[in-house]
Amino acid sequence: MAVGLSLLAAVILAPQTATPAAAAPAAGATSAFQPLEPCRLLDTRSSGTLIGDHAAVVVPTVGRCNIPADTTALALTVTVTQPLAAGFATIWPGDVARPSTSTVNYAAAETRANGAIIATGADGTVAVSSSASAHVVVDVTGAFVATTGATAGRFVATTPTRLLDTRDGTGRLAVGGAVTIPLPAGVPADATAVAVTIATSDSVGAGFFTAYPTGIERPLSSSLNTDGRGQVRATGQLVPVSQGGFTVFSQAGDHLIVDMTGWFTGPSAPWSDAGLFVPTTPTRLMDTRTRTTVFPNGTIELDPSTITGGPVAAIAANWTLTRTWRGGFLTVHPARTDRPVAATVNADRRNQDVAQFGISATSPTGLAAYSSGGSHLVVDVTGWFTGAPLATTTATQPENTPVADTARRVLLMGDSTLAGVRWYTKSQHALSGSTFLLDAESCRRLVGTSCRGREGRRPPNAVDAIGSHDPFDVLVVMTGYNDWYADFPTAFDRTVAAARAKGASTIVWLTYRERSTYTNPTGGTSQAEGFAIQNQVIRDKIASGAFPDVVLLDWNAYTANRTDWFTADGVHFTIRGAYGAADYIARAVASLHGEPCPAPWTVGGVVEVPCSSPDLHADVVDPLAVHAGNPNDIHCYEVGADRHVECRVDPKLVH
């Protein structure tokens, strides 16, 4: 990040509660863009005070940085640095409550920058907050001034166009070097600014980029930041230009990729009301976490008219990738047009949350968003540009074909019930579609000291075992059969907390078998009533709203009529039950993520896409027939002092 003198002009307020914006928010007056020399509005490092816990920092703008009167919105760069934990920052009009949107997402100790166009409050202020304690820097690069028409400052949307890519053989910029990017064909010499994505790839180390009009002294500001080697970073920006174009400075000497999505007119343009900006409080247009993933090489369409109220030329939005499958990029372009060679958002690893501002042209059918690597997508709109959409070039519907995320890490935490899947090793073939990590030992408890199991030892309890694993995406819980129901609410809370600490986005809890004669190993008392109480505790916990990441699977109901899946005590598995549990869990995980079933529901059947929940499926699958072969080869008999039932199939299916 650029270092220099700065002014902290802000008032620290108490934390505000996030309030969702309305589906169709009240829009501001139309406005034209006026570029400004990049200028710093806020740098909390000046006071040495980190901000966090969503405390609102209200930033005055009137009379500062040559911001003109009648300004309705500002083009900004928001940078978060030195965060103590992962989180997000939000910027919004300073006279309203904080919306439930984000502007910059960051990991602990990262430095992250992103552009934004944000409406100013009626008092001329903007507000910024951070969920985790961090320093925040805000630079202004332009203003939108209220008008009903203009010559200069109107936006002309284009399909995304690549202006520069030093990876094509040009080579990295020199350390402390700069490159000038001329105005591209079709952009007049008196254009005032361009809307661009500025990106770098395979960074050499910590450093920053600054974009500014060619011919002026480099300003004290930054457009894009890196904080280590091998990173992919990008940001959307409105960059003022001169007749010579614009210049990008690289402190560290890195690759540079620049894509343009439009430009702003100059004084020679005709007077018009097309291309004016309409600011609004940040409003959520799309969140696929409540719908479906954008699968690898998949495209979804978005309809901005739900916010804009009708056709527009382009929207200004913050595009956030979350729970990424791997490193990759998102390209946004007018729907039903050819996808360009350009990127709107870039990610460099799995399970990343990365936000990027961008102005995107629309078509009559809206916007298309293509993902190269697979990700969830969150879109927060901050305004739009008036005018006619670009014409479509194809009537083809986009494809977003579900595929399995085989890199997803699913930890199966179990006791001697789920350990049946471990003992009958071939049943693990039913665990497909994700990377399943099976940790199941007999006599395991959720919390406290486990009892001594058939392995001849006391296994670590579930909370401790979860903490010993590398980070994972999903936790599946089939343990608690050895816990007392009176302690179960606390055990549930601690187990969920342990999973969250390891990065789990979803905790899947299987209900306990209430049709059982199982007795606790240390107490000798029937647990059937206790299992019913534990099941109700889970339902009540989820209903409270405090556990939106917990999903309850009704294993108790699913297996109500499958006595052949269990030994005499009603909880431990036969071979068929081990296959059934593995199949059930794999289907449930696929269903939760909108992915194909790991196997057909019947032998020779078609794989269902996306997979329906096994809890909602009309018939219980015959797992041994689907996964292991001929079910008629099974032979069952009673063994042991308790004369429990065990089943055997062809040995090659077991070991």
N, C-alpha and C positions, 0 to 999 in steps of 0.2 A: 504494500500500500504506500502511496506517496506520503512523505512525512514533511511537516512544516507547521507554521503557526496556524491556529484555527480559533474560532470563536464558539464558545458554548453559550447559546442563547436559548434557554429552555426552562420550562417549569415542570418539576417532577410532581406527578399526581399519584393518588392512590390507585392500586390495581382496579381495573374495570372488568366486569363480567362480559364475556363475549356474547353478542346477540346476533343471531342469524339475520342476514339482510333479506328484504322482501324479494319475491320472485321477479317482480317488475318494479325496480326502485325508481323514485323520482329522479329524472335526469336534470342536469344543469343546462345553462344556456349554451348555444353554439359558440365556438371560439376558434381563433386562428393562431397558428404557432409562431412564436417569436423567439429565435435562438438567442442564447445568452452565453457569454464567456463562462466556462465552467467555474463554479464558485462554491465554497463550502458553507453549508448552513448549520451543520451540527457535527461535533466530534467529542464524544463523551470522554475521550482520553485526556482532554484538556483539564477536566476536573479530577480525573483519576477514579471516577465513580462508575462502576459497572451498573447496568440496568438489567432488570429481570423480573420474573414473576408477573409478567404482563403489565407492569407499571407503565403508565402512559407518559411519554415525554412530549410535551406540546411545544412545537417549534414555530416561533413567529417568522413570517416571511415579508411582511409589508415593510417597504423601505430598505430592503436588504438585497444585495447581489444584483442591483439594477432590475429587480423584478417590477414590471410595469403595473400601473393601476388597472383595475378591472380584470386582473388575472383570475381565472376560474380553475386552473389546473397547472401543475408543474411537471416537467420532465426531470426525473431524479435518478441518481445512482445511490443505492442503499448498500452499505458494506457492514458486515458483522465481523468482528475480529476478537480474538482471545476469549471465546465462549468457554465457560467452565463445564458445560455439558451439551449434548445434542439438543436441538430445539429449532425454533423458527422466529423470525421477526415479521411484524406487520406494520405497514404505514397506511394512514387513512386520513380523511378530513378531520381537522382538529376540534371541530365543534360537535361531533357525534360520537356515540359509543363505538368501541372497537368491534369491527365486523368479524365473523368467524371465517376469515381468510388468512392467507400468508403471503409474504413478499419474498423472503429469503429463508431457505432451509440450510442448516449447518450441522456438522458433527462437532464433538468436543475438540477444542483447540484449533479448529479450522478458521481460515479467513475466507469469507464468501461475499461476492458482490453481485448485485442484480439491478437492472434498470426498472423503472416504473413511471407511469403517468398517473398522478394522483390529484384528485380534486382538492382544492383548498376549502377550508371552512368559510362561513360567512365573515368571520373575523380575520381571514387571511392566514390561518394557521394550518399546519399538518401535525399529526401525532404519530409517534413511532413507539413500538414496544418490542420486547424480546421475552420469549418464554423462559429461557435459561439466562443466567447472569452472563453478560457480555458487553463489550464496547460496540457502539453503533456510530457510523459516520454517514452523513447525508450530503451529497453534492447536487447542485442544480445545474442543468445544462440548457433549459429553455422554459418558456412560459406559454400558456394558452390564454389569449386575451379575448374577452367576450365581444362578439360581433355577429351581425346577421348575414354578412357577406364580406369577401375580401379578394384582393388580387394575390398578395404574398401570404404564405403561411397555410395554404390549403394542401391537404394530403392527397397524393396521387398513388393509389395502390397498384402494385405489380405482383405477379407471381414471384416467389422467391428466386433470386438470381445470385450465383456465386461470383463475387468480384475478385477474390484473391484466395489462393491456397498455396502456401510456401512448401507444402509437402510434395508438390508436383515436380520438384527438381530445383526450385528457386533456392531452397535452403532456409534455415532459421535466420531470424533477424540477428544482427550483431548485438552483443551486450551493450546496453545503453543506446542502441540504434533505433532508427525509425524508417518507415516506408510510407511513401505518398501514394494514395489510391485516387486516380483521376475520376472525375464524374463519368459514369458509364453512358453509353449511347442512349439517347432519348431523354436524358436529364439535362435541362437547359443550363446555360452558364450562370444564370442568376438564381438558381435554386438555393434555398436557404438551409436545408438540412436533408439528411437521409435517415431512413429507419433501417438499422442493420443489426445483424447478430455478429458479435466479435467472439471468436473462439481460439483456443490454443489446444495443442495435443502433445502428449509426451513431454511435459515440462521438464526443464533442466534443474529447477529448484524454486525457491520462493522468489516472487517478483510481482510486478504489476505492469499493466498496459494503460496508456492514456490515449484517447482519440480526441482530435481537435481540428479546427479548420486549418488547412495548409496556409502557411504564410504568417502565422502569429506565433508568439512565444508560447512554448508548452506551459499550460496552466498547472496549478497545484491541485490536482485531482487525479482520481484513478477510475478507469472504466472496468477493468477485469483484474482479478488477483489470483495468484497461485501461492501455495505455501509448502510445496514439496516436489519431489521428482516424480515423473511418470504420470502426471495428472492430466485429465481432460477437463477443461473449464470453459464456460461460455456465458455470455450475457447479451441481452437485447438492449440497444441504445438508440436514442435520437442524437445524431452527431451533426452539429452545425458544419457547413461547408463553405468554401470560397470558390472562385472560378477555377482554382487549381485542384479542387477536390478536398480531401481530408487526409490527415497524417495520423499514423498510429505509432506510438513510442513503446518499446519493450525494454524494461529495466534489466531483465535477466537474460534476454536473447533467446527467444523461443519461436516456435512455429506460430503462424497466424493464419486464421481462416476467417473470411468476411463474406457474409451473405446479405443481400439487400431485399427488402420487402416493399419499398416505396420511397417516395421523396416529397419534399414540400416546395410549393411553388414560390417564385420570386416576384418582384414588382412588375415584370413584363407580362405576367399571366393575365388573362381576362378576369374581370370581377365575376364572382359566382358564389353561390351558397353551397356548392358541392365540395366535399373534402374538409368541412369544418368538424371540429372535435366536440363531442357531447360527453362531458365527464359525469361519472356517477360514483356513488359509494361502492367500494369493491363488493362484487356480487358473484356468488358461485354459480357457474353455468353447468359444470359437469364434475362428478366425482364417481369414477368407475368402481370404487371400493364398495359402493352400494348396488352395483350392477354387474359388470363383467370386466375382466382384464382386457387390455389391448395386447393381444397375443403376439409373439414374434412374427414379423412380416405381416402383421394384421393392420387393418385400417378401420376406424370408426368415423361416423359422421356426427356433427354437432349442429344444432339449430340455434343460432344466437338470437333469433327473433323472439324467443321466449323472454329475453331481457330487453332487447332494443325496441320491441313492439312492431317491427316491420323490417323490410330490406335495408341494408346499409352497405357501404363500400368496404369497410374493414372494421375489425374490432381490436382494441388494445387489451391485452390480457396477460396474466401471470400463468404460465404453463408449468405445472409441477409433476415430475415423475416421482412415484413413490413405490416402494417394494419392487424395485427393478429386478428382473430375472438375471441380468448380466449387463456389462457395459454396452452401450449402444446410443441411439439417438431417436428423437421424435421429429418428424417433419409435418408441419401444418401448412395446408394450401387450400385454395378454393375447391370445394367439393365437386366431384365429377369432372375434374381436370387432370391432366397428366402430372404425376408426382415429380417435382423438380429435384435436381441435385443440390440440396441445401438441407440445413438442420435448424430446428427451432429450439430444441433442448438436447443437451448432451449429458450422458452418465458414463462413469468409468469403472463401475463395479456393481456387484450384486447387492441387493438390499440397500440401495441408496435413495435418499430423498433429496432431490435437486430441483430448484425452481428457476425459471428463466422467463424474463419479460419478452414479449414479441407483439408486433402489429401484424395481423394476418388479413389478407384480402379475402372476401367472401364471394360465393357464387349464388345464384338463385336457390340452390339447395343447401347452402350453408358452408360449413367447413369440414375438411377431412383431416384426420390426424393419423399418421402412419408411425408405427413403432418397429424399429429394427430388431430390438432385443427382447421385447416383452416387458410390460410394466403396467401398474395402475396409473391413472391420469386424473389430476385435479386441475380445473380451469376456473380462474377467478377473473372476471371482467371488470375493468376500471373505466371503460368508456368506449365510444365508437365514433366512426367518421361517416358523415353523411355522403350520399351519392349512390350511384347505381352499382350493383355487384358486377363482377367480371362474368363473362359468358361461360357456360359449361362447354366442354369439348367431347364428353362422352355421357351416355346414359347408364353406364355400368355401375351397379351397386358395389360398394367396397366389400372386401372379404376380411373377416376376422375369425379365421378358423381356429377353434380351440385345440390346443395341443397340451401334452402333459409337461409340467415343470419338473423334470427329473432331478434338477439340482436342488429342489426344495428339501430342506432338512427337517424331517418329522421325527421327534423323539417320542418313543413309546415307553411310558413309565408304568411298570406293572408289578404285581406281586405274583403269587403262585397261580392265579387265574390266567393272566396273560403269559406267564412262563410256559404254559402249554404250547404256545407258538414257538418258543425256543426249544422245548424238548422234542416236539415233532417237527424236526428241522425242515422237512419238505413243505410244510404249510407256509413257510415264509415266501414261497414262490408267489403266493397270492398278494404279497406286499409289493405292489408295483405302482408306477406313476409318479412316485417321489423317491427321495433317498430316505429310507426308513432306518432309524437307529433303535434297536430293540434292547431295552434295559429292564429286565423282568427277573425278579428273584423271589422265592417263596418266603413268606413271613415278613415281607416289607410293610412298614407302616408309613403313613404320610408324614407324620412328625413324631418326635420322641424316639425311643430305642426300639428297634425292630426285634421281633422274636427270632428264635433260632429255627432256620428253615431246613428243608431236606438237603440243601447243599452243605449242611454242617456248619453254618456260620450265621451270624446276625448281619444281614445286609444293611448298608446305609439307608436311612429313611429317604423318602421321595424328595424332600426339600434339599437334603444334602447331596443326593445323587444328581438332581437337576443342576445344582451349582457346580458339580465337577465336570460337566460336559461343555464342549465348545458351543458357541452361540448356535441357535437353531431357529427355525421359522415357525413351527407348529409343535405344540405339546399335546399328546394324547394320554389321558389318565385312565388306567384301569387298575387302580390300587386303592386301598381304603377298606378292604374287607377285614383287615385286622385292627382297625381303629374303632374306638368307642364313639357312638353317635353323639354323646354329650360334648366331646371335644372336636367334633367334626367341623363346625363353623370356623373355628380358628385355624384348623388344619387346612381347610379350603383356602382361606385368605392367604396363608403363608405359601401354599403351593402355587397359587396364581402369581403372587409377588415374585417368587423365585423364577418362574417362567418368563415373566416380563423382564426381569433383570438380565436374562439371557437373550433378549431380543425377539421373543416369540410374539407374533402378531395375532395368533389364534391359540386358544387353549380349548381342546376338545375333551369333554368329560363324559364318560359312559355311565349310564345309570347302573345301579347295583341290582343284582338278581334277588328279587323279593321272594321268589318261589324256591327256597333253599332250606336245607337242614344243616347248613354249615355252622360250626361252633368255633368261637374264638379260641386259638391255641392255648391261651393263658387263662381264659375265664371259664371255658366249658359251657357257656350259655349260648342259646340260639341267637343268631344275629339277624334273623329274617325281619323282625320288627325294626331293628336298628337300621337295616338297609333301606326300609321304606322312609324312615325319618331322614336319613342322609339324602335320599333322592329329593325329598321335599325341600331340604335346606338348599340344595343346588338350584332348584326352581325359584325359590324365594330370592336367592342371591342375584340371579340373572334378572328377575323382575324388578329388583331395586334400581336398576340402571347403572350401578357402579361397576358392572363387569360386562361391558359391551363386547369384549374380546373373548368371552367364554361361550362356547356352543355346547348344548346338551344333546347327546345322542341317546336314544331310548333303547339301549341294549336289553333292558328288562322286558319291554314290550315286544321287541323284534324276535326274541328267542322264546316267547311265552309257550309256544307249541313245539319247541325243538328239544324234547327231552333226550333225544339221541345225541345231542351235542355235549351233554354233561354227564359226569359221573354221578354217583348216588347222592352226593351232597348238594347237587344243583348249581354249583359254581365252577368247579374245575372241569377242564375240557377233555373230551374224547378226541380222537384224531379228527373226526368230522367237525367237532367244535373248534379245534385249533384252526382248521381251514376256514371255518365260518367266521371266526373273529378276525382273522387276517383279511379276509375278503371284505367284511363289513367295514373295517377301518379304512382300507384303501379306497373303497367306493365313497365313503363319507368325505374323505379328504378331497377326492376328485370333485365331488358334488359341491363342496364349499367354495371351490375355486373355478367352477364353471368349465371343468376340463372333461375329456372323454373318460368313460368308465375304464378301469384297468382290465376288464374282461367282459364278455357278453353275459347277459343274465341267464342264458340257457346255453347248453352245448350246441355249437354250430350257429348260434344267433349272431346278430349284428351288434357291434359295440355301440352303445348309446352315447351320443354327443349332443349337448353336454350330459354328464351323468346325473341322473336324478338321485335324490337322497334315498338310501336304503330304508330309512324309517317311513318313507312315503310310498315305497314300491309295494304293489299289490301282493306279490308272492315273495317269500323268503327264498333266496337263491340256494341251490344245491351245490355247495362249494366244492365238494370232492369231485362231483361230476364235471364241473367247469374247470377245475384246476389240476385234478390228480388222475383222473381216469375213470374206470368203470366202478360205480358205487356198489355194484353187486358183489364185488370182491371183498367187502368188509365183513369181518366176523367179530362179534361182541361176546364178552363173557365176564363173570364176576371174579374179582381178585382181592386179596388182602383181607385183613381181619374185619374191616368195615364192609367187605363184599361190594365194593364200588365197581361200577361197570367200566371196562376198558374195551376199546375196539382196535382191531388190527387190520391193516390192508397189506397188500404185497410189500415186502420189506423195502423194495427199491423206492417206494413212495415215501418212506419214513426217513431213511438215512442214505 
